[in-house]
Amino acid sequence: MAKVIVYSTNTCPHCVAAKDYLKLNNVEYEEKNVQTDMEARKELMAKGHMGVPVLVIDDEEVVGFDKARIDQLLGL
């Protein structure tokens, strides 16, 4: 199973959609809330991103809720 991390905030509708999509497909993920977790925010910025959602699937980064790319990386 792929390791999935979702960088998100409390108020991001695309983050909610991405997490709901993962749940719908029974994909376990770790959520890192950059709004409340300063370490997570630093990690995300170190990757060169300022916006959310950013999904890291194994070592591949998916910026935004890109369903096609998520499906491709997870084999859905």
Buried (B, 14 or more C-beta within 10 A) or exposed (E): EBEBBBBBBEEBEBBBEBBEBBEEEEBEBEBBBBBEBEEBBEBBEEEEBEEBBBBBBEEEBBBBBBEEBBEEBBEB
